[in-house]
Amino acid sequence: MADAQRVEIGFEGGQVVSARLSDSDLADLRKRVEKGGWYDLKTEDGMLAVYLGKVAFLRIDSGEHRVGFSPGD
């Protein structure tokens, strides 16, 4: 998955799962969350079975990596 980006899947109750997904897998996941039910998510580390009815949020890494201090700090 050369174009993979980090995604955090947050669930009701506070649990969070982090995975690296391709753009197409992320787009599919976002569509499927609206429908709910079980979904087998293909990640870089293998298959992840997710119950989408309990997903509270998706946090998608912006890709902006910062090192050091910003001028305002």
PDB file of N, CA, C and O in Angstrom:
ATOM      1  N   MET A   1       0.836  -1.182   0.000  1.00  0.00           N
ATOM      2  CA  MET A   1       0.000   0.000   0.000  1.00  0.00           C
ATOM      3  C   MET A   1       0.877   1.240   0.000  1.00  0.00           C
ATOM      4  O   MET A   1       1.074   1.865   1.042  1.00  0.00           O
ATOM      5  N   ALA A   2       1.383   1.586  -1.120  1.00  0.00           N
ATOM      6  CA  ALA A   2       2.295   2.710  -1.217  1.00  0.00           C
ATOM      7  C   ALA A   2       1.613   4.032  -0.889  1.00  0.00           C
ATOM      8  O   ALA A   2       2.256   4.930  -0.346  1.00  0.00           O
ATOM      9  N   ASP A   3       0.322   4.176  -1.206  1.00  0.00           N
ATOM     10  CA  ASP A   3      -0.382   5.427  -0.970  1.00  0.00           C
ATOM     11  C   ASP A   3      -1.195   5.381   0.322  1.00  0.00           C
ATOM     12  O   ASP A   3      -2.162   6.130   0.462  1.00  0.00           O
ATOM     13  N   ALA A   4      -0.828   4.524   1.259  1.00  0.00           N
ATOM     14  CA  ALA A   4      -1.586   4.345   2.495  1.00  0.00           C
ATOM     15  C   ALA A   4      -1.439   5.548   3.410  1.00  0.00           C
ATOM     16  O   ALA A   4      -0.389   6.188   3.467  1.00  0.00           O
ATOM     17  N   GLN A   5      -2.515   5.838   4.122  1.00  0.00           N
ATOM     18  CA  GLN A   5      -2.476   6.896   5.118  1.00  0.00           C
ATOM     19  C   GLN A   5      -3.022   6.366   6.436  1.00  0.00           C
ATOM     20  O   GLN A   5      -3.807   5.419   6.469  1.00  0.00           O
ATOM     21  N   ARG A   6      -2.587   6.999   7.517  1.00  0.00           N
ATOM     22  CA  ARG A   6      -2.985   6.538   8.843  1.00  0.00           C
ATOM     23  C   ARG A   6      -4.392   7.017   9.150  1.00  0.00           C
ATOM     24  O   ARG A   6      -4.723   8.188   8.965  1.00  0.00           O
ATOM     25  N   VAL A   7      -5.215   6.085   9.625  1.00  0.00           N
ATOM     26  CA  VAL A   7      -6.594   6.374   9.987  1.00  0.00           C
ATOM     27  C   VAL A   7      -6.842   5.810  11.379  1.00  0.00           C
ATOM     28  O   VAL A   7      -6.462   4.675  11.668  1.00  0.00           O
ATOM     29  N   GLU A   8      -7.475   6.593  12.239  1.00  0.00           N
ATOM     30  CA  GLU A   8      -7.889   6.110  13.547  1.00  0.00           C
ATOM     31  C   GLU A   8      -9.398   5.951  13.522  1.00  0.00           C
ATOM     32  O   GLU A   8     -10.122   6.867  13.132  1.00  0.00           O
ATOM     33  N   ILE A   9      -9.868   4.783  13.938  1.00  0.00           N
ATOM     34  CA  ILE A   9     -11.290   4.486  13.991  1.00  0.00           C
ATOM     35  C   ILE A   9     -11.677   4.502  15.461  1.00  0.00           C
ATOM     36  O   ILE A   9     -11.214   3.669  16.241  1.00  0.00           O
ATOM     37  N   GLY A  10     -12.532   5.459  15.841  1.00  0.00           N
ATOM     38  CA  GLY A  10     -12.960   5.587  17.230  1.00  0.00           C
ATOM     39  C   GLY A  10     -14.334   4.968  17.420  1.00  0.00           C
ATOM     40  O   GLY A  10     -15.227   5.133  16.589  1.00  0.00           O
ATOM     41  N   PHE A  11     -14.488   4.260  18.519  1.00  0.00           N
ATOM     42  CA  PHE A  11     -15.736   3.559  18.813  1.00  0.00           C
ATOM     43  C   PHE A  11     -16.422   4.153  20.025  1.00  0.00           C
ATOM     44  O   PHE A  11     -15.791   4.806  20.856  1.00  0.00           O
ATOM     45  N   GLU A  12     -17.735   3.916  20.118  1.00  0.00           N
ATOM     46  CA  GLU A  12     -18.474   4.276  21.322  1.00  0.00           C
ATOM     47  C   GLU A  12     -17.780   3.607  22.504  1.00  0.00           C
ATOM     48  O   GLU A  12     -17.394   2.441  22.422  1.00  0.00           O
ATOM     49  N   GLY A  13     -17.625   4.329  23.580  1.00  0.00           N
ATOM     50  CA  GLY A  13     -16.947   3.776  24.746  1.00  0.00           C
ATOM     51  C   GLY A  13     -15.492   4.191  24.824  1.00  0.00           C
ATOM     52  O   GLY A  13     -14.852   3.985  25.855  1.00  0.00           O
ATOM     53  N   GLY A  14     -14.943   4.780  23.744  1.00  0.00           N
ATOM     54  CA  GLY A  14     -13.609   5.335  23.797  1.00  0.00           C
ATOM     55  C   GLY A  14     -12.488   4.530  23.169  1.00  0.00           C
ATOM     56  O   GLY A  14     -11.370   5.035  23.069  1.00  0.00           O
ATOM     57  N   GLN A  15     -12.736   3.301  22.741  1.00  0.00           N
ATOM     58  CA  GLN A  15     -11.670   2.516  22.115  1.00  0.00           C
ATOM     59  C   GLN A  15     -11.329   3.117  20.750  1.00  0.00           C
ATOM     60  O   GLN A  15     -12.194   3.626  20.038  1.00  0.00           O
ATOM     61  N   VAL A  16     -10.043   3.040  20.410  1.00  0.00           N
ATOM     62  CA  VAL A  16      -9.564   3.554  19.121  1.00  0.00           C
ATOM     63  C   VAL A  16      -8.651   2.513  18.497  1.00  0.00           C
ATOM     64  O   VAL A  16      -7.787   1.947  19.167  1.00  0.00           O
ATOM     65  N   VAL A  17      -8.852   2.264  17.199  1.00  0.00           N
ATOM     66  CA  VAL A  17      -7.997   1.360  16.438  1.00  0.00           C
ATOM     67  C   VAL A  17      -7.327   2.189  15.351  1.00  0.00           C
ATOM     68  O   VAL A  17      -7.991   2.940  14.636  1.00  0.00           O
ATOM     69  N   SER A  18      -6.018   2.053  15.230  1.00  0.00           N
ATOM     70  CA  SER A  18      -5.259   2.762  14.212  1.00  0.00           C
ATOM     71  C   SER A  18      -4.877   1.787  13.107  1.00  0.00           C
ATOM     72  O   SER A  18      -4.465   0.659  13.377  1.00  0.00           O
ATOM     73  N   ALA A  19      -5.017   2.231  11.856  1.00  0.00           N
ATOM     74  CA  ALA A  19      -4.679   1.383  10.712  1.00  0.00           C
ATOM     75  C   ALA A  19      -4.178   2.256   9.577  1.00  0.00           C
ATOM     76  O   ALA A  19      -4.449   3.456   9.532  1.00  0.00           O
ATOM     77  N   ARG A  20      -3.445   1.642   8.665  1.00  0.00           N
ATOM     78  CA  ARG A  20      -3.009   2.335   7.452  1.00  0.00           C
ATOM     79  C   ARG A  20      -3.832   1.789   6.306  1.00  0.00           C
ATOM     80  O   ARG A  20      -3.851   0.584   6.056  1.00  0.00           O
ATOM     81  N   LEU A  21      -4.528   2.705   5.599  1.00  0.00           N
ATOM     82  CA  LEU A  21      -5.445   2.319   4.530  1.00  0.00           C
ATOM     83  C   LEU A  21      -5.096   3.036   3.237  1.00  0.00           C
ATOM     84  O   LEU A  21      -4.601   4.164   3.246  1.00  0.00           O
ATOM     85  N   SER A  22      -5.361   2.367   2.135  1.00  0.00           N
ATOM     86  CA  SER A  22      -5.209   3.015   0.828  1.00  0.00           C
ATOM     87  C   SER A  22      -6.360   4.004   0.655  1.00  0.00           C
ATOM     88  O   SER A  22      -7.355   3.934   1.377  1.00  0.00           O
ATOM     89  N   ASP A  23      -6.227   4.912  -0.287  1.00  0.00           N
ATOM     90  CA  ASP A  23      -7.274   5.900  -0.538  1.00  0.00           C
ATOM     91  C   ASP A  23      -8.598   5.229  -0.891  1.00  0.00           C
ATOM     92  O   ASP A  23      -9.653   5.653  -0.418  1.00  0.00           O
ATOM     93  N   SER A  24      -8.553   4.191  -1.714  1.00  0.00           N
ATOM     94  CA  SER A  24      -9.789   3.518  -2.121  1.00  0.00           C
ATOM     95  C   SER A  24     -10.429   2.767  -0.958  1.00  0.00           C
ATOM     96  O   SER A  24     -11.654   2.761  -0.835  1.00  0.00           O
ATOM     97  N   ASP A  25      -9.620   2.129  -0.094  1.00  0.00           N
ATOM     98  CA  ASP A  25     -10.167   1.438   1.077  1.00  0.00           C
ATOM     99  C   ASP A  25     -10.767   2.430   2.062  1.00  0.00           C
ATOM    100  O   ASP A  25     -11.785   2.135   2.687  1.00  0.00           O
ATOM    101  N   LEU A  26     -10.158   3.597   2.212  1.00  0.00           N
ATOM    102  CA  LEU A  26     -10.695   4.626   3.088  1.00  0.00           C
ATOM    103  C   LEU A  26     -12.033   5.141   2.548  1.00  0.00           C
ATOM    104  O   LEU A  26     -12.985   5.312   3.309  1.00  0.00           O
ATOM    105  N   ALA A  27     -12.103   5.385   1.252  1.00  0.00           N
ATOM    106  CA  ALA A  27     -13.355   5.851   0.651  1.00  0.00           C
ATOM    107  C   ALA A  27     -14.458   4.817   0.849  1.00  0.00           C
ATOM    108  O   ALA A  27     -15.595   5.173   1.160  1.00  0.00           O
ATOM    109  N   ASP A  28     -14.129   3.537   0.672  1.00  0.00           N
ATOM    110  CA  ASP A  28     -15.107   2.467   0.866  1.00  0.00           C
ATOM    111  C   ASP A  28     -15.556   2.404   2.326  1.00  0.00           C
ATOM    112  O   ASP A  28     -16.745   2.241   2.601  1.00  0.00           O
ATOM    113  N   LEU A  29     -14.616   2.532   3.263  1.00  0.00           N
ATOM    114  CA  LEU A  29     -14.956   2.509   4.679  1.00  0.00           C
ATOM    115  C   LEU A  29     -15.926   3.634   5.024  1.00  0.00           C
ATOM    116  O   LEU A  29     -16.898   3.412   5.746  1.00  0.00           O
ATOM    117  N   ARG A  30     -15.673   4.825   4.521  1.00  0.00           N
ATOM    118  CA  ARG A  30     -16.552   5.968   4.820  1.00  0.00           C
ATOM    119  C   ARG A  30     -17.965   5.724   4.316  1.00  0.00           C
ATOM    120  O   ARG A  30     -18.926   6.098   4.987  1.00  0.00           O
ATOM    121  N   LYS A  31     -18.113   5.109   3.161  1.00  0.00           N
ATOM    122  CA  LYS A  31     -19.451   4.783   2.630  1.00  0.00           C
ATOM    123  C   LYS A  31     -20.124   3.721   3.486  1.00  0.00           C
ATOM    124  O   LYS A  31     -21.321   3.804   3.763  1.00  0.00           O
ATOM    125  N   ARG A  32     -19.355   2.729   3.901  1.00  0.00           N
ATOM    126  CA  ARG A  32     -19.897   1.600   4.672  1.00  0.00           C
ATOM    127  C   ARG A  32     -20.302   1.993   6.086  1.00  0.00           C
ATOM    128  O   ARG A  32     -21.234   1.410   6.641  1.00  0.00           O
ATOM    129  N   VAL A  33     -19.617   2.974   6.682  1.00  0.00           N
ATOM    130  CA  VAL A  33     -19.955   3.392   8.045  1.00  0.00           C
ATOM    131  C   VAL A  33     -21.412   3.850   8.112  1.00  0.00           C
ATOM    132  O   VAL A  33     -22.094   3.603   9.107  1.00  0.00           O
ATOM    133  N   GLU A  34     -21.884   4.504   7.075  1.00  0.00           N
ATOM    134  CA  GLU A  34     -23.265   4.986   7.058  1.00  0.00           C
ATOM    135  C   GLU A  34     -24.270   3.839   7.081  1.00  0.00           C
ATOM    136  O   GLU A  34     -25.389   4.011   7.564  1.00  0.00           O
ATOM    137  N   LYS A  35     -23.889   2.683   6.571  1.00  0.00           N
ATOM    138  CA  LYS A  35     -24.787   1.535   6.495  1.00  0.00           C
ATOM    139  C   LYS A  35     -24.764   0.682   7.752  1.00  0.00           C
ATOM    140  O   LYS A  35     -25.747   0.003   8.048  1.00  0.00           O
ATOM    141  N   GLY A  36     -23.667   0.702   8.498  1.00  0.00           N
ATOM    142  CA  GLY A  36     -23.537  -0.101   9.711  1.00  0.00           C
ATOM    143  C   GLY A  36     -23.248  -1.559   9.392  1.00  0.00           C
ATOM    144  O   GLY A  36     -22.905  -1.901   8.261  1.00  0.00           O
ATOM    145  N   GLY A  37     -23.389  -2.417  10.401  1.00  0.00           N
ATOM    146  CA  GLY A  37     -23.135  -3.846  10.241  1.00  0.00           C
ATOM    147  C   GLY A  37     -21.658  -4.176  10.319  1.00  0.00           C
ATOM    148  O   GLY A  37     -20.829  -3.308  10.592  1.00  0.00           O
ATOM    149  N   TRP A  38     -21.341  -5.423  10.080  1.00  0.00           N
ATOM    150  CA  TRP A  38     -19.955  -5.898  10.109  1.00  0.00           C
ATOM    151  C   TRP A  38     -19.279  -5.624   8.782  1.00  0.00           C
ATOM    152  O   TRP A  38     -19.900  -5.702   7.722  1.00  0.00           O
ATOM    153  N   TYR A  39     -17.985  -5.298   8.854  1.00  0.00           N
ATOM    154  CA  TYR A  39     -17.208  -5.004   7.657  1.00  0.00           C
ATOM    155  C   TYR A  39     -15.794  -5.526   7.840  1.00  0.00           C
ATOM    156  O   TYR A  39     -15.172  -5.271   8.871  1.00  0.00           O
ATOM    157  N   ASP A  40     -15.281  -6.245   6.869  1.00  0.00           N
ATOM    158  CA  ASP A  40     -13.896  -6.718   6.882  1.00  0.00           C
ATOM    159  C   ASP A  40     -13.026  -5.671   6.204  1.00  0.00           C
ATOM    160  O   ASP A  40     -13.130  -5.441   4.999  1.00  0.00           O
ATOM    161  N   LEU A  41     -12.175  -5.047   6.990  1.00  0.00           N
ATOM    162  CA  LEU A  41     -11.335  -3.955   6.529  1.00  0.00           C
ATOM    163  C   LEU A  41      -9.939  -4.474   6.238  1.00  0.00           C
ATOM    164  O   LEU A  41      -9.283  -5.036   7.115  1.00  0.00           O
ATOM    165  N   LYS A  42      -9.488  -4.286   5.010  1.00  0.00           N
ATOM    166  CA  LYS A  42      -8.146  -4.718   4.610  1.00  0.00           C
ATOM    167  C   LYS A  42      -7.153  -3.620   4.974  1.00  0.00           C
ATOM    168  O   LYS A  42      -7.252  -2.499   4.476  1.00  0.00           O
ATOM    169  N   THR A  43      -6.180  -3.950   5.857  1.00  0.00           N
ATOM    170  CA  THR A  43      -5.160  -2.997   6.271  1.00  0.00           C
ATOM    171  C   THR A  43      -3.787  -3.520   5.874  1.00  0.00           C
ATOM    172  O   THR A  43      -3.667  -4.635   5.365  1.00  0.00           O
ATOM    173  N   GLU A  44      -2.753  -2.719   6.104  1.00  0.00           N
ATOM    174  CA  GLU A  44      -1.386  -3.162   5.825  1.00  0.00           C
ATOM    175  C   GLU A  44      -0.998  -4.348   6.691  1.00  0.00           C
ATOM    176  O   GLU A  44      -0.172  -5.168   6.292  1.00  0.00           O
ATOM    177  N   ASP A  45      -1.594  -4.442   7.884  1.00  0.00           N
ATOM    178  CA  ASP A  45      -1.244  -5.501   8.829  1.00  0.00           C
ATOM    179  C   ASP A  45      -2.127  -6.729   8.723  1.00  0.00           C
ATOM    180  O   ASP A  45      -1.899  -7.708   9.433  1.00  0.00           O
ATOM    181  N   GLY A  46      -3.121  -6.704   7.862  1.00  0.00           N
ATOM    182  CA  GLY A  46      -4.020  -7.839   7.705  1.00  0.00           C
ATOM    183  C   GLY A  46      -5.470  -7.402   7.727  1.00  0.00           C
ATOM    184  O   GLY A  46      -5.779  -6.222   7.558  1.00  0.00           O
ATOM    185  N   MET A  47      -6.365  -8.372   7.937  1.00  0.00           N
ATOM    186  CA  MET A  47      -7.790  -8.108   7.919  1.00  0.00           C
ATOM    187  C   MET A  47      -8.275  -7.718   9.314  1.00  0.00           C
ATOM    188  O   MET A  47      -7.863  -8.312  10.310  1.00  0.00           O
ATOM    189  N   LEU A  48      -9.141  -6.729   9.378  1.00  0.00           N
ATOM    190  CA  LEU A  48      -9.707  -6.251  10.631  1.00  0.00           C
ATOM    191  C   LEU A  48     -11.223  -6.271  10.489  1.00  0.00           C
ATOM    192  O   LEU A  48     -11.776  -5.562   9.648  1.00  0.00           O
ATOM    193  N   ALA A  49     -11.905  -7.084  11.312  1.00  0.00           N
ATOM    194  CA  ALA A  49     -13.368  -7.149  11.299  1.00  0.00           C
ATOM    195  C   ALA A  49     -13.885  -6.062  12.236  1.00  0.00           C
ATOM    196  O   ALA A  49     -13.556  -6.048  13.422  1.00  0.00           O
ATOM    197  N   VAL A  50     -14.696  -5.151  11.698  1.00  0.00           N
ATOM    198  CA  VAL A  50     -15.169  -3.992  12.447  1.00  0.00           C
ATOM    199  C   VAL A  50     -16.692  -3.972  12.432  1.00  0.00           C
ATOM    200  O   VAL A  50     -17.314  -4.137  11.383  1.00  0.00           O
ATOM    201  N   TYR A  51     -17.295  -3.764  13.622  1.00  0.00           N
ATOM    202  CA  TYR A  51     -18.742  -3.564  13.682  1.00  0.00           C
ATOM    203  C   TYR A  51     -18.997  -2.064  13.528  1.00  0.00           C
ATOM    204  O   TYR A  51     -18.762  -1.290  14.456  1.00  0.00           O
ATOM    205  N   LEU A  52     -19.472  -1.665  12.369  1.00  0.00           N
ATOM    206  CA  LEU A  52     -19.572  -0.258  12.012  1.00  0.00           C
ATOM    207  C   LEU A  52     -20.673   0.487  12.759  1.00  0.00           C
ATOM    208  O   LEU A  52     -20.666   1.717  12.813  1.00  0.00           O
ATOM    209  N   GLY A  53     -21.615  -0.251  13.331  1.00  0.00           N
ATOM    210  CA  GLY A  53     -22.676   0.395  14.088  1.00  0.00           C
ATOM    211  C   GLY A  53     -22.184   1.074  15.356  1.00  0.00           C
ATOM    212  O   GLY A  53     -22.911   1.879  15.939  1.00  0.00           O
ATOM    213  N   LYS A  54     -20.983   0.776  15.791  1.00  0.00           N
ATOM    214  CA  LYS A  54     -20.406   1.357  17.005  1.00  0.00           C
ATOM    215  C   LYS A  54     -19.315   2.383  16.712  1.00  0.00           C
ATOM    216  O   LYS A  54     -18.686   2.891  17.640  1.00  0.00           O
ATOM    217  N   VAL A  55     -19.080   2.696  15.431  1.00  0.00           N
ATOM    218  CA  VAL A  55     -18.046   3.679  15.076  1.00  0.00           C
ATOM    219  C   VAL A  55     -18.544   5.078  15.411  1.00  0.00           C
ATOM    220  O   VAL A  55     -19.620   5.484  14.972  1.00  0.00           O
ATOM    221  N   ALA A  56     -17.757   5.813  16.191  1.00  0.00           N
ATOM    222  CA  ALA A  56     -18.103   7.176  16.586  1.00  0.00           C
ATOM    223  C   ALA A  56     -17.397   8.215  15.714  1.00  0.00           C
ATOM    224  O   ALA A  56     -17.954   9.281  15.453  1.00  0.00           O
ATOM    225  N   PHE A  57     -16.165   7.910  15.255  1.00  0.00           N
ATOM    226  CA  PHE A  57     -15.448   8.864  14.411  1.00  0.00           C
ATOM    227  C   PHE A  57     -14.357   8.168  13.609  1.00  0.00           C
ATOM    228  O   PHE A  57     -13.917   7.067  13.942  1.00  0.00           O
ATOM    229  N   LEU A  58     -13.935   8.842  12.545  1.00  0.00           N
ATOM    230  CA  LEU A  58     -12.758   8.463  11.759  1.00  0.00           C
ATOM    231  C   LEU A  58     -11.825   9.667  11.775  1.00  0.00           C
ATOM    232  O   LEU A  58     -12.222  10.767  11.388  1.00  0.00           O
ATOM    233  N   ARG A  59     -10.599   9.467  12.217  1.00  0.00           N
ATOM    234  CA  ARG A  59      -9.599  10.530  12.185  1.00  0.00           C
ATOM    235  C   ARG A  59      -8.595  10.160  11.104  1.00  0.00           C
ATOM    236  O   ARG A  59      -7.946   9.116  11.173  1.00  0.00           O
ATOM    237  N   ILE A  60      -8.477  11.028  10.107  1.00  0.00           N
ATOM    238  CA  ILE A  60      -7.616  10.760   8.952  1.00  0.00           C
ATOM    239  C   ILE A  60      -6.406  11.672   9.044  1.00  0.00           C
ATOM    240  O   ILE A  60      -6.543  12.892   9.138  1.00  0.00           O
ATOM    241  N   ASP A  61      -5.219  11.074   9.015  1.00  0.00           N
ATOM    242  CA  ASP A  61      -3.967  11.820   9.113  1.00  0.00           C
ATOM    243  C   ASP A  61      -3.868  12.792   7.952  1.00  0.00           C
ATOM    244  O   ASP A  61      -4.083  12.420   6.798  1.00  0.00           O
ATOM    245  N   SER A  62      -3.542  14.034   8.261  1.00  0.00           N
ATOM    246  CA  SER A  62      -3.443  15.065   7.225  1.00  0.00           C
ATOM    247  C   SER A  62      -2.185  14.912   6.383  1.00  0.00           C
ATOM    248  O   SER A  62      -2.099  15.467   5.288  1.00  0.00           O
ATOM    249  N   GLY A  63      -1.207  14.161   6.888  1.00  0.00           N
ATOM    250  CA  GLY A  63       0.038  14.000   6.152  1.00  0.00           C
ATOM    251  C   GLY A  63       1.054  15.074   6.465  1.00  0.00           C
ATOM    252  O   GLY A  63       2.204  14.989   6.035  1.00  0.00           O
ATOM    253  N   GLU A  64       0.631  16.109   7.230  1.00  0.00           N
ATOM    254  CA  GLU A  64       1.550  17.172   7.616  1.00  0.00           C
ATOM    255  C   GLU A  64       2.332  16.729   8.840  1.00  0.00           C
ATOM    256  O   GLU A  64       1.763  16.550   9.917  1.00  0.00           O
ATOM    257  N   HIS A  65       3.607  16.555   8.677  1.00  0.00           N
ATOM    258  CA  HIS A  65       4.462  16.150   9.788  1.00  0.00           C
ATOM    259  C   HIS A  65       5.294  17.332  10.230  1.00  0.00           C
ATOM    260  O   HIS A  65       5.988  17.957   9.428  1.00  0.00           O
ATOM    261  N   ARG A  66       5.216  17.631  11.517  1.00  0.00           N
ATOM    262  CA  ARG A  66       5.935  18.781  12.047  1.00  0.00           C
ATOM    263  C   ARG A  66       6.991  18.308  13.028  1.00  0.00           C
ATOM    264  O   ARG A  66       6.745  17.430  13.855  1.00  0.00           O
ATOM    265  N   VAL A  67       8.144  18.890  12.925  1.00  0.00           N
ATOM    266  CA  VAL A  67       9.241  18.577  13.829  1.00  0.00           C
ATOM    267  C   VAL A  67       9.729  19.895  14.407  1.00  0.00           C
ATOM    268  O   VAL A  67       9.893  20.878  13.685  1.00  0.00           O
ATOM    269  N   GLY A  68       9.959  19.908  15.701  1.00  0.00           N
ATOM    270  CA  GLY A  68      10.494  21.124  16.320  1.00  0.00           C
ATOM    271  C   GLY A  68       9.401  22.045  16.771  1.00  0.00           C
ATOM    272  O   GLY A  68       8.281  21.619  17.053  1.00  0.00           O
ATOM    273  N   PHE A  69       9.735  23.322  16.837  1.00  0.00           N
ATOM    274  CA  PHE A  69       8.826  24.330  17.360  1.00  0.00           C
ATOM    275  C   PHE A  69       8.345  25.219  16.246  1.00  0.00           C
ATOM    276  O   PHE A  69       9.073  25.492  15.291  1.00  0.00           O
ATOM    277  N   SER A  70       7.105  25.674  16.372  1.00  0.00           N
ATOM    278  CA  SER A  70       6.598  26.648  15.412  1.00  0.00           C
ATOM    279  C   SER A  70       7.027  28.041  15.858  1.00  0.00           C
ATOM    280  O   SER A  70       7.379  28.213  17.025  1.00  0.00           O
ATOM    281  N   PRO A  71       7.014  29.034  14.990  1.00  0.00           N
ATOM    282  CA  PRO A  71       7.459  30.379  15.370  1.00  0.00           C
ATOM    283  C   PRO A  71       6.672  30.966  16.518  1.00  0.00           C
ATOM    284  O   PRO A  71       7.201  31.812  17.239  1.00  0.00           O
ATOM    285  N   GLY A  72       5.419  30.553  16.725  1.00  0.00           N
ATOM    286  CA  GLY A  72       4.593  31.111  17.787  1.00  0.00           C
ATOM    287  C   GLY A  72       4.828  30.452  19.137  1.00  0.00           C
ATOM    288  O   GLY A  72       4.259  30.902  20.132  1.00  0.00           O
ATOM    289  N   ASP A  73       5.638  29.411  19.212  1.00  0.00           N
ATOM    290  CA  ASP A  73       5.844  28.700  20.489  1.00  0.00           C
ATOM    291  C   ASP A  73       6.930  29.313  21.322  1.00  0.00           C
ATOM    292  O   ASP A  73       7.216  28.828  22.416  1.00  0.00           O
TER     293      ASP A  73
END
